[in-house]
Amino acid sequence: MAILSSRLDAAAPEYDARRAAMLARLGELAAEHAKAVAGGGPKYVERHRARGKLLARERIELLLDPDSPFLELSPLAAWGTDYPVGASVVTGIGVIEGVECVINASDPTVRGGASNPWTLRKSLRAAEIALRNRLPLVNLVESGGADLPAQKEIFIPGGQVFRDLTRLSAAGVPTIALVFGNSTAGGAYVPGMSDYVVMVKDRAKVFLGGPPLVKVATGEEADDESLGGADMHARISGLADYLAADEHDALRIGRRIVARLNRLNRREPGAALAAAPPPRYDEDELLGIVPEDLKIPFDPREVIARIVDGSDFDEFKPLYGPSLVTGWAALHGHPIGILANARGVLFGAESRKAAQFIQLADQSRTPLIFLQNTTGYMVGREYEQGGIIKHGAMMINAVSNSTVPHITIVMGASYGAGNYGMCGRAYDPRFLFSWPSARSAVMGPAQLAGVLSIVGRAAAEARGQIYDEEADVAMRQAVEAQIEAESLPFFLSGRLYDDGVIDPRDTRTVLGLCLSAIGNAPAAAPAGYGVFRM
């Protein structure tokens, strides 16, 4: 065994400062999460309850196995936009009758559950996770369809929702729709394209065109029930496979459907978690590791020691390319390989080390965890002449073509091509989560403003003009403020560049749930790599 020894001094002033800064950010995160949980606010929540209906999260809780975890995805979707935080839908992974499933639940307290552009992106991400990890998809439907003022951003890309349902079914991944209320217009195709459909009597309404549209289009007089009521669909159209007496009955039927899918994971969910030895160091200490100033490096082994089983980590090439830590471990009983940035900058040696390590993981079919804190690949004459481009390309080639599952945690900086080499969102990790300390952009705010200043100064000189120094100062300040705001984790998570911002203390649990979900999909074929430039 190779047990990591922690050098973290929890009594040091810098530890207290880092912990305090992280707790402040977590307080901000809790406030934003509370907005998503509040849905449409007290007025619309009470109106919904007065109709005898359950809230979206209450439906999820009753659907899941008692006391089982629910990994909510993209809870900050739409943050910083004109739409409510959460994007009027709740998505996540939970266990139903012992089967891990993806759940997509409309929140009807937010504009009747209508879909805005961020609702669409969030739902598409949930469907992607279901397909890649072969997890049954359960839609809890109560939505008035598209938010019509935003139709130009929803209508055309929204067709992918229905395409994804058919592709899931074709891949042998079950799709289930529990319809609690309206599922109209294009939304009618959610139950229409699902493998199993449950409708709540006297509540569910599923039709392509409601009574007003039918009147305008055809002149026909019709009521909701005859057009799309649950009883009609159960008796006449055949769209409903099950007619539920009420919401609780619909959730009970949904659980029984999942129980009969013959889809149990190869292991009991949670079994590996119970058997795995916990880390030897307190997870609470993760709060005091990342400096508030991300230009100050920190040792990622302190993080690894607090998330892997027994703090047991076999480091690979520990003396070569020291700015990148690589090695083997287990997490909740799942074998993993880890790549973690140690000093921010990636040099040629680190790039070659990463490429070799990724190839070894592919050969042994071991999932990879990327712990990001990188300012990118090193620049400068010496490094360009030494081949940093081709070495960085080698690492990115390996990441791009590796076929084992990848999971990324952005702990600190994630700048430039380092974001790519360390498996950022564009490189298709199965899951990607951020800590509140994370920052991500093409480069740091000060560096970006400095580059623009140099370019502007050179342009003025080329035109024979005197450079405006006062305007330069104002430009630098404005650019730095903009880039700082746009690199914050809430901003990035609001645009679904990650699957959520998490408390560092939850990292081990989140990774364990992701690895368990990944275990539902069959292993992909070994990688076939392109040309490595040597």
C-alpha positions in Angstrom: 0.0 0.0 0.0 1.1 3.6 -0.7 -0.7 5.7 1.9 -0.4 9.4 1.4 0.9 11.4 4.3 -0.7 14.8 4.7 1.3 17.9 5.4 -1.7 20.1 5.8 -1.5 22.3 8.9 -5.0 22.9 10.0 -3.7 25.3 12.7 -2.0 27.6 10.3 -3.4 31.1 9.6 -3.4 30.5 5.9 -5.6 27.4 6.4 -8.1 29.4 8.4 -8.2 32.1 5.7 -8.7 29.6 2.9 -11.4 27.8 4.9 -13.2 31.1 5.7 -13.1 32.1 2.0 -14.5 28.7 0.9 -17.3 28.8 3.5 -18.3 32.3 2.3 -18.5 31.0 -1.3 -20.6 28.0 0.0 -23.0 30.4 1.6 -23.4 32.2 -1.7 -23.9 28.8 -3.4 -26.6 27.8 -0.8 -28.5 31.0 -1.5 -28.5 30.4 -5.2 -29.6 26.8 -4.7 -32.5 28.0 -2.5 -33.8 30.1 -5.5 -34.0 26.9 -7.6 -35.8 25.0 -4.8 -38.2 27.9 -4.3 -39.5 27.4 -7.9 -41.9 30.1 -8.9 -42.1 31.5 -5.4 -44.7 31.3 -2.5 -47.7 32.5 -4.6 -47.4 29.9 -7.3 -46.3 27.1 -4.9 -49.4 27.7 -2.8 -51.6 27.8 -5.9 -50.1 24.5 -7.0 -50.7 22.9 -3.6 -54.3 24.2 -3.5 -54.9 22.1 -6.6 -53.9 19.0 -4.6 -50.6 18.6 -6.5 -47.2 17.6 -5.4 -44.1 19.8 -6.1 -41.5 18.6 -8.5 -39.0 17.6 -5.7 -41.7 15.9 -3.7 -42.6 13.8 -6.7 -38.9 12.8 -7.1 -38.6 12.0 -3.4 -41.6 9.7 -3.4 -40.4 8.0 -6.6 -36.9 7.2 -5.3 -36.1 4.4 -2.9 -36.3 5.6 0.8 -33.1 7.2 2.1 -31.3 6.8 -1.2 -29.2 9.6 -2.6 -30.2 11.9 -5.4 -27.4 13.5 -7.4 -29.0 16.7 -8.8 -27.6 18.0 -12.0 -27.2 21.6 -13.2 -29.2 23.1 -10.3 -27.9 26.6 -11.3 -29.0 26.4 -14.9 -30.0 29.8 -16.3 -28.1 31.6 -13.5 -27.3 35.2 -14.6 -29.9 35.2 -17.4 -33.4 36.6 -17.6 -34.9 33.2 -16.6 -35.3 31.8 -13.1 -32.4 29.9 -11.5 -32.9 26.1 -12.1 -34.6 26.7 -15.6 -38.0 25.3 -14.5 -36.9 21.7 -14.4 -35.2 19.4 -11.9 -32.8 16.7 -13.3 -30.6 14.2 -11.6 -29.6 10.6 -11.0 -31.4 8.5 -8.3 -32.2 4.9 -7.4 -35.7 3.5 -8.1 -36.3 -0.1 -7.0 -32.6 -0.7 -6.9 -32.1 0.7 -10.4 -30.1 3.8 -11.1 -32.2 6.2 -13.3 -32.0 9.7 -14.7 -35.0 11.7 -13.7 -36.3 14.8 -15.5 -39.1 16.6 -13.6 -40.9 19.7 -14.8 -41.5 22.4 -12.2 -45.0 23.6 -12.9 -44.7 26.5 -10.4 -42.4 28.3 -12.8 -44.5 29.7 -15.7 -46.6 26.5 -15.7 -43.4 24.4 -16.3 -43.0 26.0 -19.7 -39.6 25.3 -21.4 -37.2 28.1 -22.0 -33.8 27.8 -23.8 -32.0 26.7 -20.6 -34.7 24.2 -19.8 -34.0 22.7 -23.2 -30.2 22.6 -22.6 -30.6 21.1 -19.2 -33.1 18.4 -20.4 -30.8 17.5 -23.3 -27.8 17.1 -21.0 -29.9 14.8 -18.8 -30.8 12.7 -21.8 -27.2 12.6 -22.9 -26.2 11.2 -19.5 -28.9 8.6 -19.7 -27.8 7.4 -23.1 -24.0 7.4 -22.5 -24.4 5.6 -19.1 -27.4 3.4 -20.2 -29.6 4.7 -17.4 -33.4 4.5 -17.7 -34.9 8.0 -18.2 -38.0 8.9 -16.2 -39.8 12.1 -17.2 -42.2 13.6 -14.6 -44.3 15.7 -17.0 -46.4 18.8 -16.3 -45.6 21.5 -18.7 -47.4 23.9 -21.0 -44.8 23.4 -23.7 -42.5 26.0 -25.0 -42.2 29.5 -23.4 -43.7 31.1 -26.5 -41.8 34.4 -26.4 -38.6 32.4 -26.6 -39.8 30.0 -29.3 -37.1 31.1 -31.8 -34.5 29.6 -29.4 -36.5 26.5 -28.6 -38.5 25.3 -31.6 -35.7 24.1 -33.9 -33.2 22.7 -31.4 -36.1 21.4 -29.3 -36.7 18.6 -31.7 -33.6 16.8 -30.3 -35.7 16.0 -27.2 -37.9 13.7 -29.2 -35.0 12.3 -31.2 -33.1 11.5 -28.0 -36.2 9.6 -26.7 -36.2 7.4 -29.8 -32.5 6.8 -29.7 -32.6 5.8 -26.1 -35.3 3.3 -26.8 -33.4 2.0 -29.9 -30.3 1.5 -27.7 -32.4 -0.6 -25.3 -32.5 2.1 -22.6 -36.1 2.3 -21.2 -37.9 5.6 -21.2 -40.9 6.2 -18.9 -43.3 9.2 -18.8 -45.4 9.9 -15.7 -47.9 12.6 -16.8 -49.3 14.7 -13.9 -50.8 17.6 -15.8 -50.5 19.3 -19.2 -48.2 17.9 -21.9 -49.3 19.9 -24.9 -48.2 20.7 -28.4 -44.7 19.4 -29.0 -44.6 18.2 -25.4 -47.2 15.6 -26.3 -44.5 13.7 -28.0 -42.7 13.1 -24.7 -45.3 10.5 -23.7 -45.8 9.8 -27.4 -42.2 8.6 -27.8 -41.7 7.0 -24.4 -41.7 3.2 -23.9 -44.1 3.4 -20.9 -46.7 6.0 -20.2 -48.7 6.6 -17.0 -51.4 9.3 -16.8 -53.1 10.7 -13.8 -56.9 10.5 -14.1 -58.7 13.9 -14.4 -55.3 15.6 -14.3 -53.2 14.6 -17.3 -53.9 16.5 -20.6 -52.0 15.3 -23.6 -52.8 16.8 -27.0 -51.1 18.4 -30.0 -53.7 21.2 -30.1 -55.9 22.3 -27.3 -59.5 23.4 -27.7 -58.7 27.0 -28.8 -56.3 25.9 -31.5 -58.7 23.2 -32.7 -61.4 25.8 -32.9 -59.3 28.2 -34.9 -57.8 25.4 -37.1 -60.8 23.3 -37.8 -63.9 25.1 -36.4 -64.5 22.0 -34.2 -65.8 22.5 -30.6 -64.0 20.2 -28.2 -63.2 20.0 -24.5 -59.9 19.1 -22.8 -61.0 15.6 -21.7 -62.3 14.5 -25.1 -59.2 15.9 -26.8 -56.5 14.6 -24.5 -57.8 13.5 -21.1 -56.1 10.6 -19.3 -59.3 8.4 -19.4 -59.7 9.0 -23.1 -56.0 8.0 -23.8 -56.4 4.9 -21.6 -59.6 3.7 -23.2 -59.7 5.1 -26.8 -56.3 6.3 -28.2 -54.2 3.8 -26.3 -51.5 6.4 -25.6 -51.7 5.8 -21.8 -50.5 2.3 -20.7 -51.6 2.9 -17.1 -54.3 5.1 -15.7 -53.4 6.3 -12.2 -56.0 7.3 -9.6 -53.9 10.2 -8.3 -50.3 11.4 -8.2 -49.2 9.0 -5.5 -50.6 6.1 -7.5 -48.8 7.3 -10.6 -45.5 7.3 -8.7 -46.3 3.8 -7.3 -46.9 2.5 -10.8 -43.7 4.2 -12.0 -41.7 2.3 -9.4 -43.4 -1.0 -10.4 -42.5 -0.4 -14.0 -38.8 0.1 -13.1 -38.9 -2.9 -10.9 -40.0 -5.0 -13.9 -37.4 -3.7 -16.3 -34.9 -6.5 -15.4 -32.3 -3.7 -15.4 -30.5 -4.2 -12.0 -26.9 -3.1 -12.1 -24.3 -5.8 -11.9 -23.9 -4.9 -8.3 -26.4 -3.6 -5.7 -26.1 0.2 -5.8 -24.2 1.3 -2.7 -22.6 -2.1 -2.1 -19.2 -1.0 -3.2 -19.6 2.2 -1.1 -20.2 0.3 2.1 -17.2 -2.0 1.7 -14.7 0.6 0.8 -12.4 2.0 3.5 -12.8 5.7 4.0 -10.0 8.2 3.6 -7.6 8.5 6.5 -8.0 12.3 6.6 -11.1 14.4 7.4 -13.0 15.6 4.4 -13.9 18.8 6.2 -10.2 19.8 5.7 -10.9 20.1 2.0 -12.3 23.5 2.7 -8.8 24.9 3.7 -6.7 23.6 0.8 -7.4 25.9 -2.2 -5.9 29.5 -1.8 -8.2 32.4 -2.5 -5.5 33.7 -4.8 -5.3 31.0 -7.5 -1.8 32.1 -8.5 -0.6 30.4 -5.3 -0.1 26.7 -6.0 -1.4 23.9 -3.7 -0.5 20.2 -3.5 -3.4 18.1 -5.0 -2.2 15.1 -3.0 -3.9 16.8 -0.1 -7.1 16.5 -2.0 -6.5 13.0 -3.2 -5.7 11.9 0.4 -9.2 13.0 1.4 -11.3 11.5 -1.4 -9.7 8.0 -2.2 -10.3 4.8 -0.4 -7.9 4.5 2.6 -5.9 7.5 1.3 -4.1 4.8 -0.7 -2.5 6.2 -3.9 0.2 4.6 -6.1 1.8 7.6 -7.8 3.0 7.1 -11.4 6.3 8.8 -12.5 6.5 10.8 -9.3 9.9 12.3 -10.2 9.1 13.1 -13.8 6.9 16.1 -14.8 6.2 17.1 -11.2 3.7 19.8 -12.2 1.2 17.0 -12.9 0.4 14.3 -10.4 -0.7 10.9 -11.9 -1.5 7.6 -10.2 -3.8 4.8 -9.3 -6.4 4.5 -6.5 -9.8 3.3 -5.7 -12.9 5.4 -4.8 -15.9 3.7 -3.1 -14.4 0.4 -4.4 -14.1 1.6 -8.0 -10.6 1.4 -9.6 -9.6 4.9 -10.9 -6.6 6.7 -12.4 -6.1 10.3 -11.4 -4.5 13.3 -13.2 -4.1 16.3 -10.9 -2.4 19.7 -11.6 0.3 20.4 -9.0 1.8 23.8 -10.0 -0.7 25.1 -12.5 1.5 25.2 -15.6 1.9 22.2 -17.9 5.3 21.7 -19.5 6.5 19.2 -22.1 7.4 16.5 -19.6 4.0 16.7 -17.9 2.3 16.4 -21.3 4.2 13.3 -22.3 3.6 11.8 -18.9 -0.1 12.4 -19.2 -0.3 10.9 -22.6 1.4 7.7 -21.4 -0.7 7.5 -18.3 -3.9 7.9 -20.3 -2.8 5.1 -22.7 -2.2 2.8 -19.7 -5.6 3.6 -18.3 -7.2 2.7 -21.6 -5.2 -0.5 -21.8 -6.5 -1.6 -18.3 -10.0 -0.1 -18.9 -9.7 2.1 -15.8 -11.8 5.3 -15.5 -9.9 8.6 -15.2 -10.5 11.4 -12.8 -9.1 14.9 -13.8 -8.6 17.3 -10.9 -8.1 20.7 -12.6 -6.0 23.6 -11.4 -4.1 24.7 -14.5 -3.1 28.0 -16.0 -2.4 26.2 -19.3 0.7 25.1 -21.2 3.9 27.0 -20.8 4.8 29.8 -23.2 8.0 31.5 -24.2 10.8 31.1 -26.7 12.5 28.2 -24.9 9.4 26.2 -24.6 8.2 26.9 -28.1 11.5 25.8 -29.5 11.4 22.8 -27.2 8.1 21.6 -28.8 5.4 22.6 -26.3 2.8 22.7 -29.1 3.4 19.1 -30.2 3.7 17.9 -26.6 0.5 19.6 -25.6 -1.1 18.2 -28.8 0.0 14.7 -27.7 -1.8 15.1 -24.4 -4.9 16.5 -26.0 -4.8 13.7 -28.6 -4.7 11.1 -25.8 -7.6 12.7 -23.9 -9.7 13.1 -27.0 -9.4 9.5 -28.1 -9.4 7.7 -24.8 -12.5 5.5 -24.5 -12.6 4.9 -20.8 -15.0 7.1 -18.8 -13.6 10.5 -17.7 -14.9 12.6 -14.8 -13.6 16.1 -14.2 -13.5 18.2 -11.1 -12.5 21.9 -11.5 -10.9 22.8 -8.1 -9.2 26.1 -9.1 -7.9 27.6 -12.3 -8.9 26.2 -15.6 -7.4 28.5 -18.2 -6.4 28.2 -21.8 -5.5 24.9 -23.5 -4.9 23.5 -20.0 -8.7 23.3 -19.8 -8.6 21.1 -22.9 -5.7 18.9 -21.9 -7.3 18.3 -18.5 -10.6 17.2 -20.1 -12.8 20.3 -20.0 -16.4 20.3 -21.2 -15.4 20.3 -24.9 -13.6 16.9 -24.4 -16.8 15.1 -23.4 -16.2 13.9 -19.8 -19.1 11.7 -18.6 -19.5 14.2 -15.7 -17.9 17.6 -14.8 -18.4 19.4 -11.5 -16.8 22.6 -10.1 -15.8 23.7 -6.7 -16.9 27.3 -5.7 -13.2 28.2 -5.9 -13.1 27.4 -9.7 -12.3 29.9 -12.4 -12.3 29.2 -16.2 -11.5 31.4 -19.2 -9.2 31.6 -22.1 -6.6 33.2 -19.7 -6.6 35.0 -16.4 -8.3 38.5 -16.3 -5.1 40.4 -15.8 -3.3 38.5 -18.5 -6.1 39.0 -21.0 -6.3 42.7 -20.3 -2.6 43.0 -20.6 -2.6 41.3 -24.0 -5.3 43.7 -25.3 -3.2 46.6 -23.9 -0.1 45.5 -25.8 -2.0 45.0 -29.0 -3.7 48.4 -28.7 -0.4 50.1 -28.0 1.3 48.4 -31.0 -1.6 49.4 -33.2 -1.4 53.0 -32.1 2.4 53.1 -32.7 1.9 51.6 -36.2 -0.5 54.4 -37.1 1.9 57.0 -35.7 -0.6 58.0 -32.9 0.0 58.7 -29.2 -1.4 56.0 -27.1 -4.1 57.1 -24.6 -2.8 55.9 -21.2 -6.0 57.0 -19.3 -8.2 55.1 -21.8 -5.8 52.1 -21.4 -6.3 52.0 -17.6 -10.1 52.2 -18.0 -10.0 49.5 -20.7 -7.9 47.2 -18.4 -10.2 47.7 -15.5 -13.3 47.0 -17.6 -11.9 43.9 -19.3 -10.6 42.5 -16.0 -14.0 43.0 -14.4 -15.8 41.4 -17.3 -13.5 38.4 -17.5 -13.5 37.9 -13.8 -17.4 37.9 -13.8 -17.5 35.5 -16.8 -15.0 33.0 -15.3 -16.9 32.5 -12.0 -18.4 29.0 -11.4 -22.0 30.3 -11.0 -21.8 32.0 -14.4 -20.3 28.9 -16.1 -22.7 26.5 -14.3 -25.6 28.7 -15.3 -24.7 28.0 -18.9 -24.3 24.3 -18.3 -20.5 24.2 -18.8 -20.5 21.9 -15.8 -23.0 19.6 -14.2 -23.1 21.5 -11.0 -21.1 23.5 -8.4 -20.5 21.2 -5.4 -19.2 21.5 -1.8 -15.6 20.2 -1.8 -16.6 18.0 1.2 -19.1 16.2 -1.1 -16.5 15.4 -3.8 -16.0 11.8 -2.7 -19.7 11.1 -2.6 -20.4 12.8 -5.9 -17.6 10.9 -7.6 -18.8 7.6 -6.1 -22.3 8.2 -7.4 -20.9 9.1 -10.9 -18.7 6.0 -11.0 -21.7 3.8 -9.9 -23.8 5.3 -12.7 -21.0 4.8 -15.3 -21.0 1.1 -14.3 -24.4 0.6 -16.0 -22.9 1.0 -19.5 -20.9 -1.7 -21.2 -17.2 -0.9 -21.6 -16.3 0.8 -24.9 -13.7 -0.7 -27.2 -10.1 0.2 -26.6 -8.9 3.5 -28.0 -7.5 4.0 -31.5 -5.2 7.0 -31.4 -4.2 9.3 -34.2 -0.6 10.2 -35.0 1.4 11.4 -31.9 3.8 14.0 -33.1 7.1 13.1 -31.5 
